[in-house]
Amino acid sequence: MLQDSQHDPAMTMSRFSVTSGEVVSDALPGGVLQARAHGPVLLTQPGKLPTSIMQLLGREAYEVDTGYFLGGERSVEPVVVAEVAAILQARQHQQKP
């Protein structure tokens, strides 16, 4: 999971992926995709978005262009997709601090 102290200065939140990481075939290719996009893979529980990810998305929503959900409903349940969408919609038009 991404921590502020591990933030790569070349990384951007313009493209990110969300997956549970419970299925290697979801998380591993997502890591390659995100490395090429200089964006993070955000790990979640299948049915609950962690508070740390909510906070990160809330802080960085102004920068997001595209988000990917990897692995289908077993890896990321619709409730998590809805939570991410709500956070981004609420904060998408923020000015960068």
N, C-alpha and C positions, 0 to 999 in steps of 0.2 A: 504494500500500500504506500502511496506517495506521502511523504512527510515533508514539511517545510524545510527542515534541515537537509533534506536530500534533493532539493529542487535544483535540477540542472538548468543553468541560465539559458541554454539553447532550447529548452523545452517550452512548448506553448500549449495553451488550452484551446487553441482554435479547432483542433481535432482530438477527440478523446474516445476511448472505448470503455464500456462497462461490461464486466463479466463476473461470475462467481469465483472463477478459478478452480472450481471443484472438478471440472473436466479439462484435462490437459489439452485436448484437441480444440477447446475454445480459447483458452488463455495463451497458449504458446504461439499460434499464428497471429493472435491479436497483438502480442508483443512485437513481432516482426513488423506488422502493419504500423503500429504506433512508433516504432523506432524510425521508420522511414518518414513519418509525418511529424516527428519531433514532439509527440504528444504522449500522455500517460495512458496506461491501462489502469482503470479504477476498479478495485476489487470490492464486491458486495456479497452479501448473503443472498441466496436466491429470492427470498421474500421480504427482505428488509434492507433498506439503504442505511449504511452506518452514518452516524452523526458526523464523523470526520469528513466523509465524502460530501454530505450535505453542505457542510461549512465551506469546503473547498469550492464546490460548484457555485455556492452563493457569492463567494469572494471573486471568482474568476468568470462569472457568467457573461460579462461584457465582451469577453474575448472569444467566446465559443461561436464557431461556424457550423461544425458538424459533430454529432455524437453517434457512436455505433454501439449496438448492443449485441454481444457475441454469445451464441449458444442456444438460442431459443428459450422457451418458457420454463424449461427445467433449470436452466442456469440463471436466468433473470426473469422473474415473474412479472406480469403486467403491472402489478402495484408498484414495483420499483421503477419501471419505465415511466409510469404516471408521475411518480415523485420527482424524477429527474426533469421531466418536461415541465412540471409546475415550477420548480426552482428556476429553470432557465427562462421560462416565460415571465415570471415575476421580476427577474433581474436583468434580462437581456439588454435593456436600453440604458443601463447604468453607464455613467462616465467612469473611465479608468481613474482610480485614486492617484 
